[in-house]
């Protein structure tokens, strides 16, 4: 929106032509998000601390986590408005996909805020009931999926990695498929958010990957060369992804070990949902399994642990789930678990980007 205003003067000031380019606006979006979070982060943390929204530590959790009790949480409140504002300011305001991802992002942010508010402010150990929480997530994701399905310019056929001529059309089944991707990604990121900096690091890596995917899928010549689906308008999502990367780096400044603030559900749920929505819009749904492989493993560790526990009357696969706690209880330092998981996420992202040339 702001870039449109700036571009009005490009005939008088020729250097303003750079705002035509998505690459430049992506960089500006990332830097502006980074600077705002860094500048106002300390003030935001003090506000959260004054509201007494401290982290609650479970009694059955790793013993070394008890020192985290009282650390301000709900840090997602610091980054959500920055990402939304930066995306709207530097992306094309006429682009439907920008507004769609922003709407999903804000919708899941509201759900996360409600859950955190009940747990932290009202001091309830339960938060939103699981049925209500998933029901609200389903409604937001369903609205986005239906909009895409009925949007005439959007091709809802799937792209299968490694096979350029296989494009299955799920028909209306595409809607529940898209809902599953969005809701699944949201909750997988939420489960990963258990150690200082653990979730935000892979989030930065994942959105950096989809920044590239968005640009390539939205560029008709490059998409044709790489033999991937060309989706008109998705290039603008690079600007939004850049905003997430910048805000994520700024948040990591305060969330790195030892964390001064945690993102809470108000941060992890919308970030995961936005990642899933971008994957759906860019036709890179299956690649998300690789890019977000760390999130997938974290989610599967919880699912398998719960299922095995019930089937074997109390036996466990891992010492504790999600799996990052398993490694903690094996004696790994928290910072070692975090950095090694970051390394894994970078490797997975590089492999995912490499698949673009494998057809």
matplotlib code that plots the C-alpha trace (Angstrom):
import matplotlib.pyplot as plt

x = [0.0, 2.8, 4.8, 1.9, 1.9, 5.7, 5.6, 3.3, 6.4, 8.6, 8.5, 9.9, 12.4, 13.6, 15.2, 11.7, 11.4, 13.0, 9.7, 8.3, 10.4, 9.2, 12.7, 13.4, 10.1, 10.8, 14.1, 12.5, 9.7, 12.1, 14.3, 11.4, 9.9, 13.3, 14.0, 10.5, 10.7, 14.2, 13.3, 10.0, 10.7, 12.1, 9.1, 6.7, 8.4, 8.1, 4.4, 3.9, 5.7, 3.6, 0.5, 1.8, 1.5, 4.3, 5.1, 3.7, 6.0, 4.5, 5.6, 6.3, 8.5, 12.3, 13.7, 15.9, 12.8, 11.6, 13.9, 11.7, 8.6, 7.4, 9.2, 6.8, 4.9, 2.3, 5.3, 3.3, 1.5, 4.8, 5.2, 1.7, 1.0, 4.4, 4.1, 0.6, 1.5, 4.7, 2.9, 0.2, 2.5, 5.0, 2.9, 0.4, -2.9, -4.9, -3.4, -6.0, -3.4, -1.8, -5.2, -6.0, -2.8, -3.1, -6.7, -5.7, -2.7, -4.9, -7.7, -5.4, -3.7, -7.0, -7.5, -4.1, -4.7, -7.9, -6.1, -3.2, -5.5, -7.5, -4.4, -2.2, -4.5, -7.4, -4.9, -6.7, -4.6, -6.8, -7.1, -9.6, -11.2, -9.7, -13.0, -13.5, -9.9, -9.8, -13.3, -12.3, -9.2, -11.2, -13.6, -10.8, -9.0, -12.2, -13.1, -9.7, -9.9, -13.4, -12.3, -9.4, -11.5, -14.1, -11.6, -11.7, -8.0, -6.7, -5.8, -6.6, -4.8, -1.9, 1.8, 3.6, 7.4, 9.7, 6.8, 6.2, 3.2, 1.3, -1.2, -4.1, -7.4, -9.1, -12.2, -14.0, -11.8, -9.2, -11.0, -10.5, -7.0, -6.2, -7.8, -5.7, -2.5, -3.3, -4.5, -1.8, 1.0, -0.4, -0.5, 2.9, 4.6, 2.8, 4.1, 7.6, 7.6, 9.0, 12.6, 14.3, 14.4, 13.5, 10.4, 11.3, 14.6, 12.9, 10.1, 12.7, 14.2, 10.8, 9.5, 12.9, 12.3, 8.7, 9.9, 11.9, 9.1, 6.6, 8.8, 9.6, 6.0, 4.8, 7.3, 6.0, 9.4, 11.1, 8.2, 8.1, 11.9, 11.6, 8.4, 6.5, 2.9, 2.7, 0.3, -0.4, 0.1, 1.9, 5.1, 3.7, 3.7, 7.5, 6.9, 4.8, 7.4, 10.1, 8.1, 7.9, 11.6, 12.5, 10.1, 11.3, 14.9, 13.9, 12.0, 14.9, 17.0, 14.9, 13.9, 17.4, 18.7, 18.1, 14.8, 13.5, 10.1, 8.2, 5.8, 2.9, 0.1, -0.7, 2.6, 3.1, -0.5, -0.7, 2.8, 2.2, -1.2, 0.4, 3.1, 0.5, -1.6, 1.4, 2.2, -1.3, -1.4, 2.0, 1.1, 4.0, 1.9, 3.9, 7.2, 6.0, 6.6, 10.3, 10.7, 8.8, 10.2, 11.2, 7.7, 6.3, 8.7, 7.7, 4.0, 4.4, 6.4, 3.5, 0.9, 2.9, 3.7, 0.1, -1.1, 1.6, 0.9, -2.8, -2.2, 0.4, -1.1, 1.4, 4.6, 6.4, 8.5, 10.3, 11.3, 9.0, 7.2, 7.5, 10.8, 13.0, 12.2, 13.4, 16.9, 16.9, 16.2, 19.0, 21.4, 21.7, 21.9, 18.9, 21.0, 22.5, 19.1, 18.0, 21.0, 21.1, 17.4, 18.1, 20.8, 18.4, 15.8, 18.4, 19.4, 15.8, 15.1, 18.1, 16.9, 13.4, 14.8, 16.9, 13.8, 12.8, 15.3, 14.4, 11.6]
y = [0.0, 2.4, 1.4, 2.4, 5.9, 6.1, 4.9, 7.8, 10.0, 7.7, 10.0, 12.9, 10.7, 7.9, 6.0, 5.2, 2.7, 0.2, -0.2, -1.9, -4.9, -7.6, -8.4, -4.9, -4.7, -8.1, -6.8, -3.6, -5.6, -7.8, -5.0, -2.8, -5.8, -6.5, -2.9, -2.4, -5.6, -4.8, -1.3, -2.0, -5.5, -4.4, -2.2, -5.0, -7.4, -4.9, -4.6, -8.3, -8.6, -5.9, -7.8, -10.9, -13.2, -15.4, -18.9, -21.8, -24.8, -28.3, -30.3, -33.3, -31.3, -31.3, -30.1, -27.4, -25.7, -24.6, -21.5, -20.4, -19.9, -16.4, -15.5, -13.3, -15.2, -14.2, -12.7, -13.3, -10.0, -8.3, -9.8, -10.2, -6.5, -5.9, -8.7, -7.6, -4.0, -4.6, -7.0, -4.5, -1.5, -3.1, -5.6, -4.9, -4.0, -5.4, -8.9, -11.4, -13.9, -11.3, -10.5, -14.2, -15.2, -12.1, -13.1, -16.6, -15.3, -12.9, -15.4, -18.0, -15.3, -14.5, -18.1, -18.3, -15.1, -16.5, -19.7, -17.8, -15.2, -17.9, -19.7, -16.8, -14.0, -16.0, -18.5, -21.5, -24.6, -25.7, -22.7, -23.1, -26.5, -28.7, -29.0, -25.3, -24.6, -27.1, -26.0, -22.4, -23.4, -25.5, -22.6, -20.2, -22.7, -23.9, -20.3, -19.9, -23.2, -22.5, -19.0, -20.6, -23.4, -21.0, -18.4, -18.8, -17.8, -20.4, -23.9, -26.4, -29.3, -30.6, -30.5, -33.8, -33.3, -35.0, -35.7, -32.7, -34.4, -35.7, -33.1, -34.9, -33.0, -33.7, -31.9, -30.7, -33.0, -30.2, -28.2, -30.7, -31.3, -27.6, -27.4, -30.3, -28.6, -25.3, -26.7, -29.4, -26.9, -24.5, -27.2, -28.8, -25.4, -25.0, -28.3, -27.4, -24.2, -25.8, -24.5, -21.1, -20.2, -23.7, -22.8, -19.4, -20.6, -23.2, -20.7, -18.3, -21.0, -22.3, -18.8, -18.1, -21.2, -20.2, -16.6, -18.3, -20.6, -17.7, -15.6, -18.5, -19.7, -16.2, -15.5, -16.9, -17.4, -19.0, -21.2, -22.4, -23.1, -25.1, -26.8, -25.9, -24.5, -20.8, -19.1, -15.5, -13.1, -15.4, -13.4, -10.8, -13.4, -13.1, -9.7, -11.3, -14.1, -11.4, -9.7, -12.9, -13.6, -10.0, -10.1, -13.6, -12.5, -9.6, -11.9, -14.4, -11.6, -11.7, -15.4, -16.8, -18.8, -17.7, -16.4, -13.1, -13.8, -16.8, -16.5, -18.5, -19.9, -16.4, -16.6, -20.2, -21.0, -18.1, -18.5, -22.2, -21.4, -18.7, -21.2, -23.8, -21.2, -20.0, -23.6, -24.2, -21.0, -21.6, -25.2, -26.5, -28.5, -31.7, -29.8, -28.5, -32.0, -31.5, -27.8, -28.2, -31.7, -30.7, -29.6, -32.9, -35.0, -33.0, -33.6, -37.3, -37.8, -36.6, -38.6, -41.8, -41.3, -40.8, -43.7, -46.1, -45.0, -45.9, -49.2, -50.5, -49.3, -46.7, -47.6, -44.8, -44.6, -41.5, -40.3, -37.3, -35.8, -33.6, -35.2, -32.2, -33.0, -36.5, -35.3, -32.9, -35.8, -37.8, -35.1, -32.7, -29.1, -27.0, -24.8, -27.9, -29.3, -26.0, -25.4, -29.0, -28.8, -25.5, -27.3, -30.0, -27.5, -25.8, -29.1, -30.0, -26.6, -26.9, -30.4, -28.9, -26.1, -28.7, -30.6, -27.7, -29.0, -32.6, -33.4]
z = [0.0, 0.9, -2.1, -4.4, -2.8, -3.2, -6.8, -7.8, -7.8, -9.8, -12.9, -10.8, -8.9, -11.2, -8.4, -7.0, -9.9, -7.6, -5.8, -8.8, -8.1, -5.7, -4.7, -3.5, -1.6, 0.0, 1.4, 2.6, 4.2, 6.0, 7.2, 8.4, 10.4, 11.9, 13.0, 14.5, 16.5, 17.7, 18.7, 20.4, 21.7, 25.0, 25.6, 24.7, 27.0, 29.9, 29.1, 29.1, 32.4, 33.9, 32.8, 34.7, 31.7, 32.8, 31.6, 33.5, 33.9, 34.3, 37.3, 35.0, 32.6, 32.5, 35.8, 34.3, 33.0, 36.4, 36.1, 33.2, 35.4, 35.2, 31.9, 29.9, 27.2, 24.6, 22.6, 19.5, 20.3, 19.5, 16.0, 14.7, 14.1, 12.7, 10.1, 9.1, 8.8, 6.9, 4.5, 3.8, 3.4, 1.0, -0.9, -3.7, -1.9, -4.8, -4.4, -3.1, -1.8, 0.5, 2.1, 2.3, 4.2, 6.4, 7.2, 8.2, 10.1, 12.1, 12.6, 14.1, 16.1, 17.7, 18.6, 20.1, 22.0, 23.5, 24.5, 26.1, 27.7, 29.5, 30.6, 31.6, 32.6, 34.0, 35.5, 34.0, 33.3, 30.5, 28.2, 25.4, 25.3, 22.6, 20.8, 20.7, 19.7, 16.8, 15.8, 15.4, 13.6, 11.2, 10.5, 9.6, 7.5, 5.8, 4.8, 3.2, 1.4, 0.0, -1.2, -3.1, -4.5, -5.9, -7.0, -10.8, -11.4, -8.9, -10.2, -7.4, -9.0, -7.0, -7.9, -7.1, -6.5, -9.0, -11.6, -13.9, -15.7, -12.7, -11.6, -9.8, -9.5, -6.2, -7.1, -4.0, -1.9, -2.4, 0.3, 3.2, 1.9, 2.2, 5.6, 6.8, 5.6, 7.3, 10.6, 10.6, 10.0, 12.7, 15.4, 14.4, 14.9, 18.2, 19.5, 18.5, 20.6, 23.7, 24.1, 23.8, 20.2, 19.0, 17.0, 15.6, 14.1, 11.8, 11.1, 9.7, 7.6, 6.4, 5.4, 3.7, 1.6, 0.7, 0.0, -2.8, -3.8, -4.0, -6.2, -8.6, -8.8, -9.5, -12.3, -15.6, -17.3, -14.3, -13.5, -17.1, -17.1, -13.8, -15.1, -11.9, -11.8, -12.5, -10.2, -11.1, -8.2, -5.8, -6.2, -3.8, -1.1, -1.1, 0.6, 3.3, 3.8, 4.0, 6.8, 8.7, 8.3, 9.5, 12.5, 13.3, 13.4, 15.7, 18.0, 18.1, 19.5, 22.7, 22.4, 22.1, 25.1, 27.9, 26.6, 27.8, 26.2, 24.7, 21.7, 23.2, 21.2, 20.0, 18.0, 17.1, 15.9, 13.4, 12.1, 11.4, 9.8, 7.6, 6.5, 5.6, 3.6, 1.7, 0.8, -0.5, -2.5, -4.1, -4.9, -2.8, -0.3, -0.5, -0.3, 3.1, 4.5, 3.7, 4.4, 7.7, 8.4, 11.9, 12.7, 11.2, 13.4, 16.5, 15.8, 15.0, 18.2, 20.2, 18.2, 18.4, 22.1, 23.0, 20.9, 22.2, 25.8, 25.4, 23.6, 26.0, 29.3, 30.2, 28.2, 26.3, 23.1, 24.2, 27.6, 27.0, 24.0, 22.0, 21.0, 21.9, 25.6, 24.9, 24.0, 27.0, 29.4, 27.7, 28.9, 25.9, 26.9, 25.8, 23.6, 21.9, 21.1, 19.7, 17.5, 16.2, 15.3, 13.5, 11.5, 10.6, 9.4, 7.2, 5.6, 5.0, 3.4, 1.1, 0.0, -0.6, -2.8, -4.7, -5.7, -8.0, -10.6, -10.2, -12.6]

ax = plt.figure().add_subplot(projection="3d")
ax.plot(x, y, z, "-o")
ax.set_aspect("equal")
plt.show()
